Amino acid sequence: MNSQPLSSQIDRLDHLVQNVKEKAADEYELSSWGKYICVLASGVLENAVKNLYSEYASRQASKPIASFIETHLGKIRSPNTDVFLVVATAFSGRLSMEIKKELEDKGYDEAIDSIIRNRHLIVHGKEKDCAISFVQAVQYYENAKKGLAIIETKLRA
């Protein structure tokens, strides 16, 4: 990621994932870590909406307009794939369609949506309905990062 705040957050989460892989003792502990990683990954997605699209706006628009956009993007919570696409559509329908096609073709949309879906279950006290494992959480996170890289690349083109 070229976005420094986002890159730092991703680096911290990557480091945590690696530490858990090396030190987690049993399935219960791994399951708990999986849920925690899912919640942290949803935070990465929230910050990605703001950072990636704000940086795009700052390259495309005047400073006051870019500032206005950044303020509004900062209010977005729990962004699934549709949210990323709605924001892209606000800038360009073509851009949104390109992002959508690539995310769907590679299945990264499902990873983003799964993170958000499971995050809702976890933080709203329905974790018994959340069967996400550590391995699944890490896979969703890894694929979501790849999806964010696609979005970033399209926004920089």
C-alpha positions in Angstrom: 0.0 0.0 0.0 1.2 3.4 -0.9 -1.1 5.1 1.7 1.2 5.5 4.7 -1.4 5.4 7.5 -3.0 2.4 5.9 0.3 0.7 5.3 1.3 1.2 9.0 -2.0 -0.3 10.2 -1.6 -3.3 7.8 2.0 -3.9 9.0 0.9 -4.0 12.6 -1.9 -6.5 11.8 0.5 -8.6 9.7 2.9 -8.7 12.6 0.1 -9.8 15.0 -1.0 -12.6 12.6 2.6 -13.8 12.3 3.0 -13.8 16.1 -0.2 -15.8 16.6 0.8 -18.3 14.0 4.1 -18.9 15.9 2.7 -18.9 19.5 -1.0 -19.9 19.7 -1.4 -23.0 21.7 -4.8 -24.6 21.0 -7.9 -24.4 18.9 -9.9 -22.2 21.4 -7.1 -19.7 21.5 -6.8 -19.7 17.7 -10.5 -19.2 17.4 -10.4 -16.2 19.7 -7.5 -14.7 17.8 -9.4 -15.3 14.5 -12.3 -13.2 15.8 -10.0 -10.5 17.0 -8.2 -10.4 13.7 -11.5 -10.2 11.9 -12.4 -7.1 13.9 -9.0 -5.5 13.3 -9.3 -6.3 9.6 -12.7 -4.5 9.5 -10.8 -1.5 10.9 -8.4 -1.7 8.0 -11.3 -1.7 5.6 -12.8 1.4 7.3 -9.6 3.3 7.1 -9.0 2.1 3.5 -12.3 3.7 2.4 -11.2 7.0 3.9 -7.5 7.0 3.0 -7.7 5.6 -0.5 -10.6 7.7 -1.8 -9.4 10.8 0.1 -6.0 10.5 -1.6 -7.7 10.1 -4.9 -9.9 13.2 -4.3 -6.9 15.2 -3.3 -5.3 14.4 -6.7 -8.5 15.1 -8.6 -10.1 18.1 -6.9 -9.4 21.4 -5.2 -8.3 21.4 -1.6 -11.7 22.5 -0.1 -13.5 19.8 -2.1 -11.0 17.2 -1.2 -11.3 18.2 2.5 -15.1 17.9 2.3 -14.9 14.5 0.7 -12.4 13.3 3.4 -14.7 14.5 6.2 -17.6 12.5 4.8 -15.6 9.4 4.0 -14.4 9.4 7.6 -18.0 8.7 8.8 -18.3 5.4 6.9 -18.4 2.4 9.2 -18.2 -1.4 8.4 -17.7 -1.0 4.6 -18.6 -4.0 2.6 -17.8 -4.3 -1.1 -20.9 -2.3 -2.0 -19.7 0.7 0.0 -16.4 0.7 -1.8 -18.2 0.6 -5.1 -20.8 3.3 -4.2 -17.9 5.6 -3.3 -16.1 4.8 -6.5 -19.3 5.4 -8.5 -19.5 8.9 -6.9 -16.2 9.6 -8.6 -16.7 7.6 -11.8 -19.1 4.9 -13.0 -16.4 3.5 -15.2 -14.0 3.3 -12.2 -16.5 1.6 -10.1 -17.3 -1.0 -12.8 -13.5 -1.7 -13.3 -13.1 -2.2 -9.5 -16.2 -4.4 -9.3 -15.2 -6.7 -12.1 -11.7 -7.3 -10.8 -12.8 -7.8 -7.2 -15.5 -10.3 -8.3 -13.2 -12.1 -10.8 -10.7 -12.8 -8.1 -13.2 -13.4 -5.2 -11.8 -10.6 -3.1 -15.3 -9.1 -2.8 -16.4 -12.2 -0.8 -13.4 -11.7 1.5 -14.3 -8.1 2.2 -17.9 -9.0 2.8 -17.1 -11.9 5.0 -14.9 -9.7 7.3 -17.7 -7.2 7.7 -20.4 -9.9 8.2 -18.4 -11.7 10.8 -17.4 -8.5 12.5 -21.1 -7.6 13.0 -21.7 -11.0 14.6 -18.7 -10.6 16.9 -19.2 -7.0 18.1 -22.9 -7.4 18.6 -22.6 -10.3 20.9 -23.6 -13.1 18.5 -20.2 -14.7 18.4 -21.8 -18.1 18.9 -23.2 -17.6 15.4 -19.8 -16.7 14.1 -17.9 -19.8 13.1 -14.9 -18.0 11.7 -11.6 -19.8 12.4 -8.2 -18.3 12.7 -7.3 -19.7 9.2 -10.4 -18.3 7.6 -9.9 -14.9 9.2 -6.3 -14.7 8.0 -7.4 -15.9 4.5 -10.2 -13.3 4.3 -7.7 -10.6 5.5 -5.1 -11.6 3.0 -7.6 -11.5 0.2 -9.1 -8.3 1.4 -5.6 -6.7 1.3 -5.3 -7.9 -2.3 -8.6 -6.3 -3.0 -7.5 -3.1 -1.5 -4.4 -3.2 -3.6 -6.6 -3.5 -6.7 -8.7 -0.5 -5.6 -5.5 1.5 -4.9 -4.1 0.7 -8.3 -7.3 1.7 -10.1 -7.4 5.0 -8.2 -3.8 5.8 -9.1 -4.2 5.0 -12.8 
